[in-house]
């Protein structure tokens, strides 16, 4: 095949494009592409919000603060419980050592 041959030579472009307003068609096409991309972006944002649980960032921050406070309270309660257990162990060990001394 000769590279100089124009395969589009027989296509009547002038007849096809004669009555078409090219600029308005291009503008309408670009507007459609823009609207379509904006709609897809909106759907993507809605999907991410649905997956993350929705709501605004302020609500998420408030929930995180409440969760941190609850975990802090739990940690404080566990620490107090450990101190009580240690004191009970000390009392129990003291009694058992005292009972051993009384038996001797």
Buried (B, 14 or more C-beta within 10 A) or exposed (E): EEEEEEEEEEEEEEEEEEEEEEEEEEEEEEEEEEEEEEEEEEEEEEEEEEEEEEEEEEEEEEEEEEEEEEEEEEEEEEEEEEEEEEEEEEEEEEEEEEEEEEEE
